[in-house]
Structures are given as C-alpha cells and as structure tokens.
Amino acid sequence: MLSQKNVEAVTGIPARVFLDTIRAPGFPLPVTKLGKLRLVPREAFVAYLRARNEEPASPRRLLVPRARRPGRAAGRSRCASRGSARRPWPRGIPPRRPT
C-alpha cells in the first residue's frame, strides 16, 4: 500500500500532489482511509501514473507560469528601492514625538 508518508520515496512525487491526485474527481482507484493516512494499492497507482503520463496533455497541464516582470530584482518589492518598505508607520501619519 502507498500512503502520503512513503509516496515520495516510491514515485518521486510530493505528498501534497499525491493527496490532490487521489482526491480529484474521477480517480479510478479505491482509497482506504486509516486515520489521517490515505492508502492506495502501490502497483495500481504506479500503473495509473504511467497511463496518465502516456495520454495527451490537457489544456490545464499545458499552463506555463507567468514570466517575471522585467526590471524587478528577485525578492524585492517595487517600493524597496525608494526606502519606503521599512517605514514603521502608515504613509501620511507622522510618528509620535516624545513630550
């Protein structure tokens, strides 16, 4: 039996992808629930993955991630270069001055 705990070692796919796959409508294999574990037959799941790999890609699987917008450094916001990213108070409200 294959579960979300050992699926990555056997197939190389992450546990989250495994869980999304077995919860998808139309999943053909029986899923056994044992507490929080979701179990499927190992050989049948590997055969299902192979068959799914051989069929033509659906439009959803052809989606490509959006390209990075040009001109932005990785990990920095638009405002970071202007120095406003670390402002400790909201814009337009000056900080309190001690009296």
SVG drawing of the C-alpha trace seen along z (x, -y; Angstrom):
<svg xmlns="http://www.w3.org/2000/svg" viewBox="-15 -68 33 72">
<polyline fill="none" stroke="black" stroke-width="0.4" points="0.0,0.0 1.1,-3.5 0.4,-6.5 1.4,-10.1 4.2,-9.2 6.0,-6.9 4.8,-8.2 7.8,-10.4 10.3,-7.6 8.5,-5.3 7.3,-7.6 9.2,-10.8 6.1,-13.0 5.4,-15.1 2.8,-14.1 0.6,-17.2 0.5,-16.2 -0.4,-12.6 -3.3,-13.8 -4.6,-16.2 -4.5,-13.4 -6.4,-10.9 -9.0,-13.5 -9.6,-14.6 -13.0,-13.7 -12.8,-10.6 -9.8,-9.0 -10.2,-5.3 -8.5,-3.5 -10.0,-2.6 -8.7,-4.9 -8.6,-3.4 -8.7,-5.8 -6.8,-4.9 -6.9,-7.8 -5.2,-10.6 -3.5,-8.3 -4.8,-7.7 -3.8,-4.4 -3.9,-3.1 -2.5,0.0 1.1,-0.6 1.3,1.2 -2.1,-0.1 -1.1,-3.7 2.2,-3.4 0.3,-1.9 -2.2,-4.8 0.7,-7.4 2.2,-5.7 -1.1,-5.6 -1.7,-9.2 1.8,-10.2 1.1,-8.5 -2.2,-10.3 -2.1,-13.7 -1.7,-16.7 -4.9,-18.5 -5.1,-22.3 -4.7,-22.7 -1.4,-20.8 -0.1,-23.0 -0.3,-26.2 3.1,-27.8 3.9,-30.0 3.9,-33.7 7.3,-35.2 8.9,-37.6 8.2,-41.2 11.3,-42.9 13.0,-45.4 12.4,-43.9 15.1,-42.4 14.3,-39.0 12.8,-39.1 12.4,-42.9 9.2,-44.8 8.7,-47.9 9.0,-50.3 12.1,-48.8 14.3,-50.8 12.7,-54.0 13.2,-53.2 9.5,-53.1 9.5,-49.3 10.8,-49.6 8.6,-52.5 7.3,-51.6 4.2,-53.7 1.5,-54.1 2.0,-56.6 0.8,-60.1 0.8,-59.7 4.0,-61.0 5.4,-59.1 4.7,-60.4 7.3,-62.6 8.0,-62.1 6.8,-65.1"/>
</svg>
